[in-house]
Amino acid sequence: MDEGETFQEAVLKLVMRIPKGRVTTYGRVATEIKGSVHAARAVGQALAKNPHPGVIPCHRVVRSDGDVGGYSGGIAKKIELLRAEGIEIEGRRVKNINEVLFQFSGVGTG
């Protein structure tokens, strides 16, 4: 996190780096910002308050088990957005998560 930046601002800024056709997990975002997956739930809460979901692609953040997780526009909308970007979804899970998982290049990434 940059000095003076709130946790939510750091989350939203980081999520902007996830390219179309890729996903990452709440835990990876937490690890990148805080150095630990223990802030994963806080990442989800920060994303739930995303003021610009059409601009900040919070739909590209999923659970570590591949489940799509939550979305302010509803699960069906999140699945629709992911599929439109070429992400294969089976039920509520990203089918090929290891192939589409985005790795941040920062030190905190595990």
C-alpha positions as CSV (number, residue, x, y, z in Angstrom):
1,M,0.0,0.0,0.0
2,D,1.2,3.5,-0.7
3,E,1.4,6.0,2.1
4,G,-1.9,7.6,2.8
5,E,-3.8,5.0,0.8
6,T,-6.7,3.2,2.4
7,F,-7.0,-0.6,2.3
8,Q,-10.0,-0.3,-0.1
9,E,-8.1,2.1,-2.4
10,A,-5.2,-0.4,-2.5
11,V,-7.5,-3.3,-3.3
12,L,-9.3,-1.4,-6.1
13,K,-6.0,-0.2,-7.6
14,L,-4.5,-3.7,-7.6
15,V,-7.6,-5.3,-9.1
16,M,-7.3,-2.8,-12.0
17,R,-4.1,-4.8,-13.0
18,I,-6.0,-8.0,-13.6
19,P,-6.3,-8.4,-17.4
20,K,-9.4,-9.6,-19.3
21,G,-9.5,-13.3,-19.5
22,R,-7.7,-13.8,-16.2
23,V,-8.8,-14.1,-12.6
24,T,-7.1,-14.0,-9.3
25,T,-8.2,-14.9,-5.8
26,Y,-9.3,-12.9,-2.7
27,G,-6.3,-14.4,-0.9
28,R,-3.8,-13.4,-3.6
29,V,-5.0,-9.8,-3.5
30,A,-4.7,-9.9,0.3
31,T,-1.2,-11.4,0.2
32,E,-0.1,-8.8,-2.3
33,I,-1.3,-5.9,-0.1
34,K,-0.8,-7.3,3.4
35,G,1.6,-10.1,3.0
36,S,-0.9,-12.7,4.2
37,V,-4.1,-14.4,3.0
38,H,-5.7,-13.6,6.4
39,A,-7.1,-10.3,4.9
40,A,-9.0,-12.2,2.2
41,R,-12.4,-11.5,3.8
42,A,-11.5,-7.8,4.0
43,V,-10.7,-7.9,0.3
44,G,-14.1,-9.2,-0.4
45,Q,-15.7,-6.5,1.7
46,A,-13.6,-3.8,-0.1
47,L,-14.7,-5.2,-3.5
48,A,-18.4,-5.2,-2.4
49,K,-18.1,-1.4,-1.9
50,N,-16.5,-0.9,-5.4
51,P,-18.0,2.4,-6.6
52,H,-17.3,1.7,-10.2
53,P,-17.8,-2.0,-11.0
54,G,-18.0,-1.3,-14.7
55,V,-14.5,0.3,-14.6
56,I,-12.8,-1.6,-11.8
57,P,-13.1,-5.3,-12.7
58,C,-13.9,-6.8,-9.3
59,H,-15.7,-9.7,-11.1
60,R,-12.2,-11.1,-11.9
61,V,-11.6,-11.9,-8.2
62,V,-12.7,-15.4,-7.2
63,R,-12.3,-17.8,-4.3
64,S,-9.2,-20.0,-4.0
65,D,-11.3,-23.1,-4.7
66,G,-12.5,-21.7,-8.0
67,D,-15.9,-20.7,-6.8
68,V,-16.9,-17.3,-8.3
69,G,-17.7,-15.9,-4.9
70,G,-19.9,-12.8,-4.5
71,Y,-20.7,-9.9,-6.7
72,S,-22.7,-6.7,-6.1
73,G,-24.6,-7.3,-9.3
74,G,-25.4,-10.9,-8.4
75,I,-23.7,-14.2,-9.1
76,A,-25.4,-14.7,-12.5
77,K,-24.1,-11.3,-13.7
78,K,-20.5,-12.1,-12.4
79,I,-20.6,-15.5,-14.3
80,E,-21.9,-13.7,-17.4
81,L,-19.0,-11.1,-17.2
82,L,-16.4,-13.9,-16.7
83,R,-17.8,-16.0,-19.6
84,A,-17.8,-12.9,-21.9
85,E,-14.1,-12.6,-21.2
86,G,-13.5,-16.2,-22.1
87,I,-13.4,-17.7,-18.6
88,E,-14.9,-21.2,-18.6
89,I,-17.4,-21.6,-15.7
90,E,-18.9,-25.0,-14.7
91,G,-21.7,-24.5,-12.1
92,R,-20.3,-21.7,-10.0
93,R,-16.6,-22.6,-10.5
94,V,-13.9,-21.5,-12.8
95,K,-13.2,-24.7,-14.7
96,N,-9.6,-24.0,-15.7
97,I,-8.5,-21.9,-12.8
98,N,-4.8,-22.8,-12.9
99,E,-4.6,-21.8,-16.6
100,V,-6.3,-18.4,-16.1
101,L,-5.0,-17.5,-12.7
102,F,-3.2,-14.1,-12.8
103,Q,0.0,-13.8,-10.8
104,F,0.9,-10.4,-9.4
105,S,4.6,-9.7,-9.7
106,G,5.1,-8.1,-6.3
107,V,7.1,-9.4,-3.4
108,G,4.0,-10.4,-1.4
109,T,2.7,-12.9,-4.0
110,G,2.7,-16.5,-2.9
